[in-house]
Amino acid sequence: MESSKFTEIDEEFKCENCGKTVSKLGYSCRNHCPYCLYSKHLDKNPGDRAEDCHGILKPIGLEINSKKGYVIVFECQKCGAIRKNKAAKDDDMQKIIELSSKVI
């Protein structure tokens, strides 16, 4: 049986883009800032903190998934990697709407 590639880490952090303190999500793992939607390139697999890049992940678009709902598409400003993460319930809906014009 293969082990899961998902490590659950839900911790408070300070957003490196907007500077706001981001609280724990509480029902899953917090991956990005709910205020500006930026993230940080830390993981190879969710929660493993094994990525060496540590660049800033800029939200560049949105996918709409029938099972996951809104999925934010990020591009790393350091290495160019593309990453995706499900939007959180407390994300700034105006920012989600702005990204929706960039549906991928």
C-alpha positions as CSV (number, residue, x, y, z in Angstrom):
1,M,0.0,0.0,0.0
2,E,1.4,3.4,-1.0
3,S,1.6,6.1,1.6
4,S,-0.1,9.4,1.2
5,K,1.9,12.3,-0.3
6,F,-0.1,14.8,1.8
7,T,1.3,16.1,5.1
8,E,-1.2,18.1,7.0
9,I,0.3,21.4,8.3
10,D,-2.1,24.1,9.3
11,E,-0.1,26.9,10.9
12,E,-0.3,30.7,11.3
13,F,2.2,32.7,9.1
14,K,3.0,36.2,7.9
15,C,2.3,36.7,4.2
16,E,5.5,37.7,2.4
17,N,3.5,39.6,-0.2
18,C,1.0,41.8,1.8
19,G,2.5,41.5,5.3
20,K,-0.7,40.4,7.0
21,T,-0.8,37.7,9.7
22,V,-2.7,34.7,8.4
23,S,-4.4,32.5,10.9
24,K,-4.8,28.7,10.8
25,L,-7.5,27.5,8.5
26,G,-9.0,25.1,11.0
27,Y,-10.6,22.5,8.6
28,S,-7.7,21.7,6.3
29,C,-4.2,23.0,5.6
30,R,-3.7,26.8,5.0
31,N,-1.7,27.1,1.7
32,H,-2.1,30.8,0.8
33,C,-3.0,34.2,2.1
34,P,-6.7,34.8,2.1
35,Y,-6.2,38.5,1.7
36,C,-4.0,38.7,-1.4
37,L,-4.1,35.0,-2.4
38,Y,-0.3,34.8,-2.7
39,S,1.6,31.7,-1.5
40,K,5.1,30.5,-1.0
41,H,6.9,27.8,-2.9
42,L,7.7,25.5,0.0
43,D,6.4,22.0,-0.9
44,K,7.1,19.4,-3.5
45,N,4.2,17.4,-2.2
46,P,1.6,19.1,0.0
47,G,3.0,19.9,3.4
48,D,6.4,18.2,3.0
49,R,8.4,21.5,3.0
50,A,10.9,19.8,0.7
51,E,11.1,22.5,-2.0
52,D,14.4,24.4,-2.1
53,C,13.1,27.3,-4.2
54,H,11.1,29.3,-1.5
55,G,10.0,31.8,-4.1
56,I,6.7,33.8,-4.0
57,L,3.8,32.1,-5.7
58,K,1.7,34.7,-7.5
59,P,-2.0,33.9,-8.3
60,I,-2.3,34.0,-12.1
61,G,-5.6,32.3,-12.8
62,L,-8.5,30.2,-11.7
63,E,-9.8,26.8,-12.6
64,I,-13.3,25.7,-11.8
65,N,-13.4,22.0,-10.7
66,S,-16.7,20.2,-10.3
67,K,-15.4,18.4,-7.1
68,K,-13.0,21.0,-5.6
69,G,-14.7,24.2,-6.6
70,Y,-12.4,27.2,-7.3
71,V,-8.8,26.2,-7.8
72,I,-6.2,29.0,-7.7
73,V,-3.3,28.7,-10.2
74,F,0.0,30.1,-9.0
75,E,3.3,30.9,-10.8
76,C,6.5,31.0,-8.8
77,Q,8.2,34.4,-9.3
78,K,11.6,32.8,-8.7
79,C,11.6,29.5,-10.7
80,G,8.5,29.7,-12.9
81,A,6.9,26.6,-11.6
82,I,3.1,26.4,-11.8
83,R,1.2,25.2,-8.7
84,K,-2.5,24.8,-7.9
85,N,-4.5,24.9,-4.7
86,K,-8.1,24.9,-3.8
87,A,-9.5,28.2,-2.7
88,A,-10.3,28.5,1.0
89,K,-13.8,29.4,2.4
90,D,-12.3,32.7,3.9
91,D,-10.5,33.9,0.7
92,D,-11.2,37.4,-0.4
93,M,-14.1,36.8,-2.8
94,Q,-13.3,40.0,-4.8
95,K,-9.8,38.6,-5.5
96,I,-11.3,35.3,-6.6
97,I,-13.7,37.2,-8.9
98,E,-10.7,39.2,-10.4
99,L,-8.9,35.9,-11.0
100,S,-12.0,34.4,-12.7
101,S,-11.4,36.7,-15.7
102,K,-8.2,34.7,-16.1
103,V,-9.9,31.2,-16.1
104,I,-7.4,28.6,-17.3
